[in-house]
Amino acid sequence: MSNIRLFFNESLYINLKSKLDKTQSHYIHKVMRIKEGQNFSLFNQSGEFEAKVENIIRGIVEFSVEKKLRSADNPTEIWLAFTPIKLNYLNLMIQKATELGVTRFIPLLSERTVVRKINEKRVKKIIVEASEQSNRLNLPTLDKLKNLEEFLKENIDITIHFGDLNSKNKKIDIKRDEPLCILIGPEGDFSIKEREIISKMKNIIPININKNILRSETAAISMISIISYTLLS
């Protein structure tokens, strides 16, 4: 069995005959040198399946699905609420957070958010590539940009773990029967007004994970790693 995994955006099932798009066909045929009769795997919310290359016509790979390798799982919901940061750091954060098991990305606009928009197409491409690489089946979702206050109002009943250098709390108390939501501030931290709002909300638990000041992407990856490890125990 090939270790090549590709996300397929349509329904997958045994005996399916279909085609890869131009980009995936090029990857399979020209980059990975897969030939007619050889196998690779496809995955999505339907599960993971073994597929065989039937034909390669004008650069497009035609395949058939031969068997199911594993069913879709039901991962613990881990949400990452963050403010957009500079491109390279954002790409790194999205990639590593996907590998570590985040199921939902929630981009927020705060008073001190410097980057005010997100290239959704680029972020979703990173999510797909990281999911292919990390052996996961379910792709994380990406919310539309929303204001911090809107996010807080929508999730008043969800426990939110807030990365806060000023907090004396160093313990994450995980409730496994609800989504695990992580909130990371912008590069210049939340404003005084925003911090006051956050501090008054009973569902938000501040936590200090390091004595040093961490970049936004470092804080996000660190908190997700801690939660992922805790879920394994």
TORPA-4810 file (N, C-alpha, C, O; in nm, 3 decimals):
<nodes>
NODE_1_0.084_-0.120_0.000_0.000_0.000_0.000_0.087_0.125_0.000_0.180_0.137_0.080_M
NODE_2_0.057_0.217_-0.091_0.133_0.342_-0.098_0.104_0.429_0.023_-0.005_0.424_0.080_S
NODE_3_0.204_0.510_0.062_0.182_0.603_0.173_0.133_0.738_0.123_0.130_0.835_0.198_N
NODE_4_0.094_0.744_-0.004_0.041_0.868_-0.061_-0.105_0.883_-0.021_-0.187_0.796_-0.050_I
NODE_5_-0.137_0.993_0.046_-0.274_1.021_0.089_-0.321_1.151_0.027_-0.249_1.251_0.031_R
NODE_6_-0.439_1.150_-0.030_-0.495_1.271_-0.089_-0.637_1.293_-0.036_-0.714_1.198_-0.021_L
NODE_7_-0.669_1.417_-0.008_-0.805_1.451_0.031_-0.891_1.458_-0.095_-0.854_1.522_-0.193_F
NODE_8_-1.008_1.391_-0.090_-1.100_1.390_-0.204_-1.228_1.458_-0.161_-1.290_1.419_-0.062_F
NODE_9_-1.269_1.558_-0.235_-1.376_1.646_-0.190_-1.516_1.592_-0.216_-1.615_1.654_-0.177_N
NODE_10_-1.526_1.477_-0.281_-1.656_1.419_-0.311_-1.675_1.289_-0.232_-1.583_1.242_-0.165_E
NODE_11_-1.793_1.232_-0.241_-1.824_1.110_-0.166_-1.732_0.996_-0.210_-1.702_0.981_-0.329_S
NODE_12_-1.687_0.917_-0.112_-1.601_0.802_-0.139_-1.673_0.674_-0.100_-1.739_0.668_0.004_L
NODE_13_-1.661_0.571_-0.183_-1.720_0.441_-0.152_-1.656_0.336_-0.243_-1.599_0.368_-0.347_Y
NODE_14_-1.666_0.210_-0.201_-1.606_0.099_-0.276_-1.670_0.092_-0.415_-1.792_0.106_-0.429_I
NODE_15_-1.588_0.068_-0.516_-1.625_0.057_-0.658_-1.648_0.192_-0.726_-1.687_0.198_-0.843_N
NODE_16_-1.625_0.300_-0.652_-1.634_0.431_-0.716_-1.530_0.443_-0.826_-1.415_0.403_-0.808_L
NODE_17_-1.571_0.498_-0.941_-1.479_0.530_-1.049_-1.488_0.680_-1.074_-1.596_0.733_-1.100_K
NODE_18_-1.375_0.746_-1.067_-1.376_0.891_-1.080_-1.239_0.940_-1.127_-1.154_0.861_-1.167_S
NODE_19_-1.220_1.072_-1.122_-1.094_1.132_-1.167_-1.042_1.228_-1.061_-1.120_1.287_-0.985_K
NODE_20_-0.910_1.243_-1.055_-0.849_1.347_-0.974_-0.848_1.477_-1.052_-0.854_1.477_-1.175_L
NODE_21_-0.842_1.588_-0.980_-0.833_1.716_-1.050_-0.693_1.732_-1.109_-0.606_1.647_-1.090_D
NODE_22_-0.671_1.841_-1.181_-0.545_1.861_-1.252_-0.425_1.866_-1.157_-0.320_1.809_-1.185_K
NODE_23_-0.442_1.937_-1.045_-0.332_1.952_-0.950_-0.294_1.819_-0.887_-0.177_1.784_-0.881_T
NODE_24_-0.393_1.744_-0.839_-0.366_1.615_-0.776_-0.314_1.513_-0.878_-0.228_1.431_-0.845_Q
NODE_25_-0.365_1.519_-1.000_-0.317_1.429_-1.105_-0.169_1.453_-1.133_-0.092_1.359_-1.148_S
NODE_26_-0.130_1.580_-1.139_0.010_1.614_-1.162_0.097_1.562_-1.048_0.205_1.509_-1.071_H
NODE_27_0.048_1.577_-0.927_0.124_1.530_-0.810_0.143_1.379_-0.814_0.253_1.329_-0.793_Y
NODE_28_0.034_1.308_-0.842_0.041_1.161_-0.846_0.132_1.112_-0.959_0.216_1.026_-0.939_I
NODE_29_0.112_1.170_-1.078_0.178_1.118_-1.198_0.320_1.171_-1.216_0.413_1.094_-1.243_H
NODE_30_0.339_1.302_-1.200_0.468_1.362_-1.231_0.561_1.371_-1.110_0.683_1.354_-1.123_K
NODE_31_0.504_1.398_-0.992_0.588_1.415_-0.874_0.618_1.280_-0.808_0.733_1.246_-0.782_V
NODE_32_0.512_1.204_-0.780_0.528_1.077_-0.710_0.551_0.958_-0.804_0.580_0.848_-0.758_M
NODE_33_0.538_0.980_-0.934_0.567_0.878_-1.036_0.482_0.753_-1.021_0.528_0.642_-1.048_R
NODE_34_0.358_0.771_-0.977_0.265_0.658_-0.969_0.216_0.625_-1.110_0.180_0.713_-1.187_I
NODE_35_0.215_0.495_-1.142_0.177_0.451_-1.276_0.043_0.377_-1.274_-0.010_0.346_-1.167_K
NODE_36_-0.009_0.351_-1.392_-0.133_0.276_-1.404_-0.119_0.140_-1.335_-0.018_0.070_-1.352_E
NODE_37_-0.220_0.104_-1.257_-0.218_-0.021_-1.183_-0.166_-0.010_-1.041_-0.179_-0.103_-0.963_G
NODE_38_-0.106_0.104_-1.008_-0.054_0.122_-0.872_-0.159_0.188_-0.782_-0.256_0.246_-0.830_Q
NODE_39_-0.135_0.177_-0.651_-0.234_0.222_-0.554_-0.192_0.348_-0.477_-0.074_0.379_-0.466_N
NODE_40_-0.290_0.416_-0.426_-0.272_0.529_-0.335_-0.398_0.535_-0.250_-0.491_0.456_-0.271_F
NODE_41_-0.404_0.628_-0.154_-0.524_0.635_-0.071_-0.591_0.771_-0.081_-0.527_0.874_-0.102_S
NODE_42_-0.722_0.767_-0.065_-0.805_0.887_-0.065_-0.883_0.891_0.066_-0.921_0.787_0.119_L
NODE_43_-0.907_1.010_0.117_-0.981_1.021_0.243_-1.068_1.145_0.245_-1.043_1.242_0.173_F
NODE_44_-1.169_1.140_0.328_-1.253_1.255_0.365_-1.342_1.209_0.480_-1.311_1.111_0.547_N
NODE_45_-1.451_1.279_0.501_-1.539_1.244_0.612_-1.602_1.105_0.596_-1.659_1.051_0.691_Q
NODE_46_-1.593_1.046_0.476_-1.646_0.911_0.452_-1.552_0.804_0.506_-1.593_0.689_0.524_S
NODE_47_-1.428_0.841_0.532_-1.327_0.746_0.577_-1.206_0.749_0.484_-1.189_0.843_0.406_G
NODE_48_-1.123_0.646_0.495_-1.006_0.636_0.407_-1.016_0.511_0.322_-1.053_0.404_0.372_E
NODE_49_-0.984_0.524_0.193_-1.003_0.416_0.097_-0.877_0.395_0.013_-0.800_0.489_-0.012_F
NODE_50_-0.858_0.270_-0.028_-0.749_0.238_-0.120_-0.801_0.252_-0.262_-0.905_0.195_-0.298_E
NODE_51_-0.729_0.327_-0.343_-0.769_0.348_-0.482_-0.659_0.300_-0.576_-0.541_0.300_-0.540_A
NODE_52_-0.698_0.259_-0.696_-0.602_0.214_-0.797_-0.610_0.304_-0.919_-0.718_0.339_-0.964_K
NODE_53_-0.493_0.340_-0.971_-0.489_0.420_-1.094_-0.528_0.330_-1.210_-0.461_0.231_-1.239_V
NODE_54_-0.638_0.365_-1.277_-0.685_0.286_-1.390_-0.626_0.337_-1.521_-0.577_0.259_-1.603_E
NODE_55_-0.630_0.468_-1.539_-0.578_0.528_-1.661_-0.521_0.666_-1.630_-0.562_0.731_-1.534_N
NODE_56_-0.428_0.708_-1.712_-0.378_0.846_-1.707_-0.391_0.901_-1.848_-0.311_0.870_-1.937_I
NODE_57_-0.492_0.983_-1.868_-0.525_1.034_-2.001_-0.507_1.184_-2.005_-0.574_1.258_-1.933_I
NODE_58_-0.417_1.229_-2.091_-0.385_1.372_-2.104_-0.355_1.435_-1.968_-0.396_1.548_-1.939_R
NODE_59_-0.282_1.360_-1.887_-0.237_1.412_-1.758_-0.336_1.398_-1.645_-0.304_1.433_-1.531_G
NODE_60_-0.455_1.349_-1.672_-0.559_1.334_-1.569_-0.566_1.188_-1.524_-0.577_1.097_-1.605_I
NODE_61_-0.560_1.169_-1.392_-0.561_1.034_-1.335_-0.705_0.987_-1.314_-0.784_1.051_-1.244_V
NODE_62_-0.737_0.874_-1.376_-0.865_0.808_-1.353_-0.841_0.692_-1.257_-0.746_0.616_-1.273_E
NODE_63_-0.929_0.679_-1.157_-0.906_0.577_-1.055_-1.034_0.502_-1.021_-1.144_0.544_-1.055_F
NODE_64_-1.014_0.390_-0.953_-1.127_0.315_-0.898_-1.097_0.287_-0.751_-0.982_0.262_-0.715_S
NODE_65_-1.199_0.291_-0.667_-1.182_0.264_-0.524_-1.202_0.115_-0.500_-1.305_0.059_-0.537_V
NODE_66_-1.102_0.051_-0.439_-1.104_-0.094_-0.424_-1.150_-0.141_-0.287_-1.225_-0.238_-0.277_E
NODE_67_-1.107_-0.074_-0.181_-1.148_-0.118_-0.048_-1.138_-0.004_0.052_-1.070_0.096_0.030_K
NODE_68_-1.209_-0.022_0.163_-1.208_0.076_0.271_-1.100_0.039_0.371_-1.092_-0.075_0.416_K
NODE_69_-1.018_0.137_0.404_-0.908_0.112_0.498_-0.946_0.143_0.642_-0.907_0.070_0.733_L
NODE_70_-1.022_0.249_0.663_-1.069_0.281_0.798_-1.186_0.377_0.792_-1.201_0.454_0.696_R
NODE_71_-1.268_0.372_0.894_-1.385_0.459_0.901_-1.349_0.594_0.961_-1.248_0.608_1.030_S
NODE_72_-1.432_0.691_0.934_-1.411_0.824_0.991_-1.425_0.817_1.142_-1.511_0.746_1.195_A
NODE_73_-1.339_0.891_1.210_-1.345_0.892_1.356_-1.425_1.013_1.404_-1.466_1.098_1.325_D
NODE_74_-1.445_1.019_1.534_-1.513_1.133_1.596_-1.416_1.201_1.691_-1.420_1.176_1.812_N
NODE_75_-1.330_1.286_1.638_-1.226_1.347_1.723_-1.285_1.443_1.826_-1.392_1.500_1.805_P
NODE_76_-1.213_1.460_1.936_-1.252_1.560_2.034_-1.247_1.698_1.969_-1.152_1.731_1.900_T
NODE_77_-1.350_1.776_1.992_-1.356_1.910_1.934_-1.255_2.002_2.002_-1.266_2.030_2.121_E
NODE_78_-1.158_2.048_1.926_-1.060_2.147_1.976_-1.069_2.269_1.886_-1.040_2.263_1.767_I
NODE_79_-1.110_2.380_1.945_-1.125_2.504_1.869_-1.009_2.598_1.899_-0.964_2.608_2.013_W
NODE_80_-0.961_2.665_1.797_-0.858_2.767_1.816_-0.912_2.901_1.772_-0.934_2.924_1.653_L
NODE_81_-0.935_2.990_1.868_-0.978_3.126_1.839_-0.854_3.216_1.845_-0.786_3.223_1.947_A
NODE_82_-0.826_3.283_1.736_-0.701_3.358_1.725_-0.722_3.484_1.643_-0.820_3.495_1.568_F
NODE_83_-0.632_3.578_1.656_-0.635_3.696_1.571_-0.533_3.676_1.459_-0.424_3.626_1.485_T
NODE_84_-0.566_3.715_1.337_-0.474_3.695_1.224_-0.338_3.760_1.250_-0.328_3.868_1.309_P
NODE_85_-0.234_3.690_1.206_-0.097_3.740_1.221_-0.029_3.738_1.084_-0.089_3.698_0.985_I
NODE_86_0.095_3.781_1.080_0.166_3.789_0.953_0.171_3.653_0.885_0.172_3.548_0.949_K
NODE_87_0.174_3.658_0.751_0.149_3.541_0.667_0.229_3.417_0.704_0.170_3.312_0.728_L
NODE_88_0.362_3.428_0.709_0.444_3.309_0.734_0.415_3.247_0.870_0.411_3.125_0.884_N
NODE_89_0.393_3.332_0.970_0.363_3.282_1.104_0.224_3.221_1.109_0.201_3.121_1.177_Y
NODE_90_0.130_3.281_1.037_-0.006_3.227_1.030_-0.004_3.089_0.964_-0.067_2.995_1.012_L
NODE_91_0.068_3.078_0.853_0.077_2.950_0.783_0.132_2.840_0.874_0.082_2.728_0.876_N
NODE_92_0.237_2.875_0.949_0.297_2.779_1.042_0.197_2.737_1.148_0.184_2.618_1.179_L
NODE_93_0.126_2.834_1.205_0.030_2.805_1.310_-0.082_2.714_1.260_-0.118_2.617_1.327_M
NODE_94_-0.137_2.744_1.143_-0.245_2.664_1.086_-0.196_2.522_1.059_-0.266_2.426_1.089_I
NODE_95_-0.077_2.510_1.003_-0.021_2.378_0.972_-0.004_2.294_1.097_-0.052_2.180_1.102_Q
NODE_96_0.063_2.348_1.197_0.092_2.272_1.318_-0.034_2.245_1.400_-0.049_2.138_1.459_K
NODE_97_-0.124_2.341_1.405_-0.250_2.321_1.478_-0.333_2.210_1.414_-0.397_2.132_1.485_A
NODE_98_-0.332_2.204_1.281_-0.402_2.096_1.211_-0.340_1.961_1.245_-0.411_1.865_1.274_T
NODE_99_-0.207_1.954_1.242_-0.138_1.830_1.275_-0.169_1.786_1.418_-0.177_1.666_1.446_E
NODE_100_-0.186_1.881_1.509_-0.206_1.851_1.650_-0.352_1.821_1.686_-0.381_1.781_1.798_L
NODE_101_-0.443_1.839_1.590_-0.579_1.795_1.613_-0.687_1.902_1.624_-0.800_1.869_1.659_G
NODE_102_-0.656_2.028_1.595_-0.759_2.132_1.598_-0.868_2.098_1.496_-0.838_2.058_1.384_V
NODE_103_-0.994_2.114_1.537_-1.106_2.082_1.448_-1.177_2.205_1.394_-1.256_2.196_1.300_T
NODE_104_-1.149_2.320_1.454_-1.217_2.443_1.409_-1.127_2.564_1.433_-1.079_2.585_1.544_R
NODE_105_-1.106_2.641_1.328_-1.030_2.765_1.339_-1.127_2.883_1.339_-1.214_2.894_1.253_F
NODE_106_-1.111_2.972_1.439_-1.202_3.086_1.454_-1.119_3.215_1.453_-1.068_3.256_1.557_I
NODE_107_-1.104_3.279_1.338_-1.026_3.404_1.332_-1.106_3.522_1.386_-1.224_3.538_1.356_P
NODE_108_-1.040_3.604_1.468_-1.106_3.715_1.536_-1.040_3.849_1.506_-0.920_3.856_1.481_L
NODE_109_-1.119_3.951_1.508_-1.068_4.087_1.497_-1.077_4.155_1.634_-1.185_4.163_1.693_L
NODE_110_-0.964_4.202_1.682_-0.960_4.275_1.808_-0.910_4.417_1.781_-0.877_4.450_1.667_S
NODE_111_-0.905_4.500_1.884_-0.863_4.638_1.866_-0.720_4.649_1.816_-0.686_4.740_1.740_E
NODE_112_-0.635_4.557_1.858_-0.493_4.564_1.822_-0.453_4.465_1.713_-0.334_4.444_1.689_R
NODE_113_-0.551_4.405_1.646_-0.520_4.315_1.537_-0.458_4.394_1.422_-0.520_4.487_1.371_T
NODE_114_-0.339_4.357_1.382_-0.270_4.428_1.274_-0.316_4.378_1.138_-0.351_4.458_1.051_V
NODE_115_-0.316_4.246_1.120_-0.362_4.187_0.994_-0.514_4.176_1.000_-0.567_4.108_1.087_V
NODE_116_-0.583_4.242_0.908_-0.729_4.254_0.918_-0.805_4.162_0.822_-0.928_4.171_0.813_R
NODE_117_-0.736_4.075_0.751_-0.805_3.982_0.662_-0.724_3.855_0.648_-0.606_3.849_0.682_K
NODE_118_-0.791_3.751_0.597_-0.729_3.619_0.582_-0.752_3.571_0.439_-0.861_3.585_0.385_I
NODE_119_-0.649_3.513_0.381_-0.661_3.448_0.251_-0.720_3.309_0.274_-0.646_3.213_0.297_N
NODE_120_-0.852_3.299_0.269_-0.918_3.172_0.302_-0.874_3.058_0.212_-0.856_2.945_0.259_E
NODE_121_-0.856_3.086_0.083_-0.815_2.982_-0.011_-0.680_2.925_0.029_-0.660_2.803_0.026_K
NODE_122_-0.586_3.012_0.067_-0.453_2.968_0.105_-0.457_2.888_0.235_-0.392_2.784_0.248_R
NODE_123_-0.534_2.938_0.333_-0.544_2.869_0.463_-0.605_2.730_0.445_-0.557_2.634_0.505_V
NODE_124_-0.709_2.720_0.364_-0.773_2.590_0.343_-0.679_2.493_0.272_-0.684_2.373_0.297_K
NODE_125_-0.595_2.545_0.184_-0.496_2.460_0.115_-0.397_2.403_0.218_-0.360_2.286_0.211_K
NODE_126_-0.353_2.486_0.311_-0.261_2.442_0.416_-0.328_2.336_0.503_-0.265_2.237_0.540_I
NODE_127_-0.455_2.358_0.535_-0.531_2.261_0.616_-0.536_2.125_0.548_-0.514_2.022_0.612_I
NODE_128_-0.565_2.125_0.418_-0.572_1.999_0.344_-0.437_1.930_0.342_-0.428_1.810_0.369_V
NODE_129_-0.331_2.004_0.311_-0.197_1.945_0.303_-0.151_1.890_0.438_-0.091_1.783_0.445_E
NODE_130_-0.180_1.964_0.546_-0.141_1.918_0.679_-0.222_1.795_0.720_-0.170_1.707_0.789_A
NODE_131_-0.347_1.788_0.679_-0.431_1.672_0.710_-0.382_1.549_0.634_-0.380_1.439_0.688_S
NODE_132_-0.343_1.568_0.508_-0.289_1.457_0.429_-0.162_1.403_0.494_-0.142_1.281_0.503_E
NODE_133_-0.077_1.493_0.538_0.052_1.454_0.595_0.038_1.386_0.732_0.114_1.294_0.764_Q
NODE_134_-0.059_1.431_0.811_-0.066_1.388_0.952_-0.158_1.269_0.977_-0.179_1.229_1.091_S
NODE_135_-0.214_1.212_0.870_-0.293_1.089_0.880_-0.431_1.109_0.942_-0.495_1.012_0.983_N
NODE_136_-0.477_1.233_0.948_-0.612_1.255_1.000_-0.713_1.247_0.887_-0.678_1.262_0.770_R
NODE_137_-0.840_1.225_0.922_-0.945_1.211_0.822_-1.032_1.335_0.811_-1.060_1.383_0.701_L
NODE_138_-1.074_1.388_0.926_-1.164_1.503_0.924_-1.086_1.633_0.912_-0.995_1.658_0.991_N
NODE_139_-1.120_1.714_0.814_-1.053_1.843_0.797_-1.110_1.946_0.893_-1.231_1.953_0.912_L
NODE_140_-1.024_2.026_0.954_-1.074_2.136_1.039_-1.155_2.234_0.954_-1.130_2.250_0.835_P
NODE_141_-1.251_2.299_1.018_-1.328_2.402_0.950_-1.265_2.539_0.977_-1.193_2.557_1.075_T
NODE_142_-1.293_2.633_0.889_-1.242_2.769_0.903_-1.360_2.865_0.903_-1.431_2.878_0.803_L
NODE_143_-1.381_2.933_1.016_-1.490_3.029_1.027_-1.456_3.158_0.951_-1.340_3.184_0.918_D
NODE_144_-1.559_3.236_0.925_-1.540_3.371_0.872_-1.488_3.461_0.984_-1.516_3.438_1.102_K
NODE_145_-1.414_3.564_0.946_-1.366_3.660_1.045_-1.482_3.721_1.122_-1.584_3.757_1.063_L
NODE_146_-1.466_3.734_1.253_-1.570_3.799_1.333_-1.503_3.879_1.443_-1.386_3.857_1.476_K
NODE_147_-1.577_3.972_1.499_-1.523_4.054_1.609_-1.512_3.972_1.737_-1.588_3.878_1.758_N
NODE_148_-1.416_4.009_1.821_-1.395_3.940_1.948_-1.522_3.937_2.031_-1.559_3.833_2.084_L
NODE_149_-1.589_4.050_2.044_-1.709_4.057_2.127_-1.819_3.967_2.073_-1.893_3.906_2.151_E
NODE_150_-1.830_3.957_1.943_-1.929_3.868_1.882_-1.899_3.723_1.918_-1.989_3.647_1.952_E
NODE_151_-1.773_3.685_1.909_-1.730_3.549_1.945_-1.761_3.519_2.092_-1.812_3.411_2.123_F
NODE_152_-1.732_3.613_2.181_-1.756_3.591_2.324_-1.905_3.574_2.353_-1.943_3.490_2.435_L
NODE_153_-1.989_3.653_2.287_-2.133_3.642_2.308_-2.188_3.509_2.257_-2.277_3.451_2.317_K
NODE_154_-2.133_3.462_2.144_-2.181_3.337_2.084_-2.143_3.215_2.167_-2.210_3.111_2.159_E
NODE_155_-2.036_3.225_2.247_-1.983_3.109_2.317_-1.982_3.126_2.468_-1.890_3.081_2.536_N
NODE_156_-2.084_3.190_2.519_-2.092_3.218_2.662_-2.108_3.090_2.746_-2.079_3.089_2.865_I
NODE_157_-2.156_2.981_2.680_-2.176_2.855_2.752_-2.061_2.756_2.731_-2.067_2.643_2.779_D
NODE_158_-1.957_2.798_2.659_-1.842_2.713_2.632_-1.724_2.757_2.718_-1.695_2.876_2.728_I
NODE_159_-1.657_2.661_2.780_-1.536_2.695_2.856_-1.424_2.733_2.759_-1.391_2.658_2.667_T
NODE_160_-1.368_2.851_2.781_-1.263_2.902_2.693_-1.133_2.914_2.772_-1.129_2.979_2.876_I
NODE_161_-1.028_2.850_2.722_-0.897_2.856_2.786_-0.817_2.969_2.722_-0.783_2.964_2.604_H
NODE_162_-0.789_3.070_2.801_-0.727_3.193_2.752_-0.579_3.198_2.791_-0.547_3.202_2.910_F
NODE_163_-0.490_3.199_2.693_-0.348_3.208_2.720_-0.312_3.347_2.772_-0.321_3.445_2.699_G
NODE_164_-0.270_3.354_2.899_-0.249_3.485_2.963_-0.123_3.482_3.050_-0.117_3.412_3.151_D
NODE_165_-0.023_3.558_3.008_0.103_3.564_3.081_0.086_3.618_3.223_0.165_3.587_3.312_L
NODE_166_-0.018_3.699_3.244_-0.040_3.761_3.374_-0.111_3.671_3.474_-0.123_3.705_3.592_N
NODE_167_-0.159_3.557_3.427_-0.233_3.467_3.515_-0.140_3.386_3.605_-0.027_3.354_3.566_S
NODE_168_-0.187_3.355_3.724_-0.111_3.268_3.815_-0.153_3.122_3.800_-0.090_3.032_3.855_K
NODE_169_-0.260_3.101_3.724_-0.309_2.964_3.703_-0.220_2.892_3.601_-0.194_2.944_3.493_N
NODE_170_-0.175_2.774_3.635_-0.089_2.696_3.547_-0.147_2.557_3.518_-0.075_2.468_3.474_K
NODE_171_-0.275_2.540_3.542_-0.337_2.410_3.523_-0.457_2.420_3.430_-0.542_2.508_3.446_K
NODE_172_-0.463_2.331_3.333_-0.578_2.324_3.243_-0.674_2.217_3.292_-0.637_2.100_3.302_I
NODE_173_-0.795_2.256_3.322_-0.898_2.163_3.366_-0.987_2.131_3.247_-1.070_2.213_3.207_D
NODE_174_-0.969_2.014_3.191_-1.038_1.978_3.067_-1.171_1.910_3.095_-1.178_1.814_3.172_I
NODE_175_-1.276_1.961_3.031_-1.407_1.898_3.036_-1.427_1.826_2.903_-1.441_1.889_2.799_K
NODE_176_-1.429_1.694_2.907_-1.430_1.615_2.785_-1.568_1.608_2.718_-1.579_1.557_2.607_R
NODE_177_-1.671_1.659_2.784_-1.805_1.650_2.728_-1.845_1.776_2.652_-1.962_1.792_2.616_D
NODE_178_-1.750_1.865_2.626_-1.779_1.986_2.549_-1.655_2.022_2.467_-1.546_1.975_2.496_E
NODE_179_-1.673_2.107_2.364_-1.557_2.149_2.285_-1.451_2.216_2.372_-1.484_2.288_2.467_P
NODE_180_-1.325_2.193_2.340_-1.214_2.257_2.410_-1.172_2.378_2.328_-1.116_2.364_2.219_L
NODE_181_-1.199_2.496_2.379_-1.174_2.619_2.304_-1.053_2.692_2.362_-1.044_2.716_2.482_C
NODE_182_-0.960_2.728_2.274_-0.839_2.801_2.312_-0.848_2.942_2.253_-0.879_2.958_2.135_I
NODE_183_-0.822_3.042_2.334_-0.822_3.181_2.289_-0.682_3.239_2.301_-0.623_3.240_2.409_L
NODE_184_-0.629_3.286_2.188_-0.496_3.346_2.183_-0.506_3.492_2.140_-0.576_3.524_2.044_I
NODE_185_-0.438_3.579_2.210_-0.445_3.722_2.179_-0.359_3.762_2.062_-0.281_3.681_2.011_G
NODE_186_-0.371_3.887_2.018_-0.291_3.939_1.906_-0.147_3.964_1.948_-0.111_3.948_2.064_P
NODE_187_-0.065_4.003_1.852_0.077_4.024_1.879_0.102_4.128_1.988_0.197_4.117_2.065_E
NODE_188_0.016_4.229_1.994_0.031_4.332_2.097_-0.059_4.312_2.216_-0.079_4.404_2.295_G
NODE_189_-0.115_4.191_2.230_-0.208_4.154_2.337_-0.341_4.227_2.319_-0.351_4.321_2.240_D
NODE_190_-0.441_4.182_2.391_-0.570_4.249_2.387_-0.559_4.385_2.456_-0.472_4.407_2.540_F
NODE_191_-0.647_4.475_2.418_-0.647_4.608_2.479_-0.696_4.599_2.623_-0.750_4.496_2.665_S
NODE_192_-0.677_4.706_2.699_-0.722_4.708_2.839_-0.872_4.684_2.846_-0.920_4.611_2.933_I
NODE_193_-0.945_4.746_2.756_-1.091_4.729_2.754_-1.128_4.583_2.727_-1.214_4.527_2.794_K
NODE_194_-1.062_4.522_2.629_-1.092_4.383_2.594_-1.055_4.288_2.708_-1.127_4.192_2.736_E
NODE_195_-0.943_4.316_2.773_-0.902_4.231_2.886_-1.001_4.241_3.001_-1.025_4.143_3.071_R
NODE_196_-1.058_4.359_3.021_-1.159_4.376_3.126_-1.283_4.294_3.095_-1.342_4.231_3.184_E
NODE_197_-1.323_4.294_2.968_-1.440_4.215_2.927_-1.413_4.066_2.949_-1.496_3.994_3.003_I
NODE_198_-1.294_4.023_2.906_-1.256_3.882_2.919_-1.251_3.840_3.066_-1.298_3.732_3.102_I
NODE_199_-1.194_3.925_3.150_-1.176_3.891_3.292_-1.309_3.878_3.366_-1.316_3.812_3.470_S
NODE_200_-1.413_3.940_3.315_-1.543_3.936_3.381_-1.627_3.815_3.340_-1.731_3.787_3.401_K
NODE_201_-1.583_3.745_3.238_-1.661_3.631_3.189_-1.624_3.505_3.265_-1.509_3.463_3.267_M
NODE_202_-1.725_3.445_3.327_-1.701_3.329_3.414_-1.661_3.204_3.335_-1.601_3.113_3.392_K
NODE_203_-1.694_3.199_3.207_-1.661_3.080_3.128_-1.520_3.084_3.071_-1.475_2.987_3.009_N
NODE_204_-1.447_3.195_3.092_-1.311_3.207_3.042_-1.211_3.182_3.154_-1.213_3.248_3.258_I
NODE_205_-1.123_3.084_3.130_-1.023_3.046_3.230_-0.884_3.087_3.181_-0.833_3.027_3.086_I
NODE_206_-0.823_3.187_3.242_-0.688_3.226_3.202_-0.587_3.122_3.247_-0.602_3.061_3.353_P
NODE_207_-0.484_3.102_3.167_-0.380_3.007_3.203_-0.245_3.058_3.155_-0.233_3.109_3.044_I
NODE_208_-0.145_3.043_3.239_-0.009_3.085_3.207_0.072_2.959_3.178_0.092_2.876_3.266_N
NODE_209_0.119_2.945_3.053_0.189_2.822_3.016_0.340_2.839_3.006_0.412_2.742_2.983_I
NODE_210_0.389_2.963_3.024_0.532_2.985_3.014_0.568_3.117_3.081_0.490_3.212_3.076_N
NODE_211_0.685_3.124_3.142_0.727_3.248_3.208_0.772_3.353_3.108_0.781_3.471_3.141_K
NODE_212_0.802_3.310_2.984_0.845_3.404_2.881_0.727_3.455_2.800_0.621_3.393_2.796_N
NODE_213_0.746_3.570_2.735_0.645_3.622_2.644_0.653_3.544_2.514_0.758_3.542_2.449_I
NODE_214_0.545_3.481_2.475_0.542_3.398_2.355_0.478_3.472_2.238_0.384_3.549_2.256_L
NODE_215_0.528_3.446_2.119_0.460_3.494_2.000_0.324_3.425_1.991_0.304_3.319_2.050_R
NODE_216_0.232_3.485_1.916_0.097_3.431_1.907_0.097_3.287_1.858_0.029_3.202_1.914_S
NODE_217_0.174_3.260_1.751_0.174_3.125_1.696_0.239_3.025_1.791_0.198_2.910_1.797_E
NODE_218_0.341_3.070_1.866_0.406_2.981_1.963_0.311_2.948_2.077_0.304_2.833_2.121_T
NODE_219_0.239_3.049_2.125_0.141_3.028_2.233_0.032_2.931_2.189_-0.008_2.843_2.265_A
NODE_220_-0.017_2.949_2.066_-0.123_2.862_2.016_-0.076_2.718_2.008_-0.142_2.627_2.058_A
NODE_221_0.040_2.696_1.945_0.093_2.561_1.929_0.121_2.497_2.065_0.097_2.378_2.084_I
NODE_222_0.173_2.576_2.158_0.204_2.523_2.291_0.079_2.479_2.364_0.075_2.370_2.421_S
NODE_223_-0.025_2.562_2.363_-0.148_2.527_2.433_-0.217_2.407_2.371_-0.269_2.321_2.442_M
NODE_224_-0.217_2.401_2.238_-0.278_2.285_2.172_-0.203_2.158_2.206_-0.263_2.053_2.229_I
NODE_225_-0.070_2.168_2.210_0.012_2.050_2.245_-0.019_2.001_2.385_-0.030_1.881_2.408_S
NODE_226_-0.032_2.095_2.478_-0.063_2.057_2.617_-0.199_1.987_2.624_-0.212_1.884_2.690_I
NODE_227_-0.297_2.043_2.557_-0.432_1.984_2.558_-0.432_1.849_2.489_-0.494_1.755_2.539_I
NODE_228_-0.365_1.838_2.375_-0.360_1.710_2.303_-0.296_1.601_2.388_-0.344_1.488_2.392_S
NODE_229_-0.188_1.636_2.457_-0.121_1.540_2.544_-0.211_1.500_2.659_-0.218_1.382_2.696_Y
NODE_230_-0.281_1.597_2.716_-0.371_1.570_2.829_-0.483_1.476_2.786_-0.524_1.389_2.864_T
NODE_231_-0.533_1.492_2.664_-0.641_1.407_2.616_-0.597_1.261_2.598_-0.679_1.169_2.604_L
NODE_232_-0.467_1.241_2.578_-0.415_1.105_2.561_-0.404_1.031_2.694_-0.403_0.908_2.698_L
NODE_233_-0.395_1.105_2.801_-0.373_1.043_2.933_-0.503_0.998_2.996_-0.502_0.944_3.107_S
</nodes>
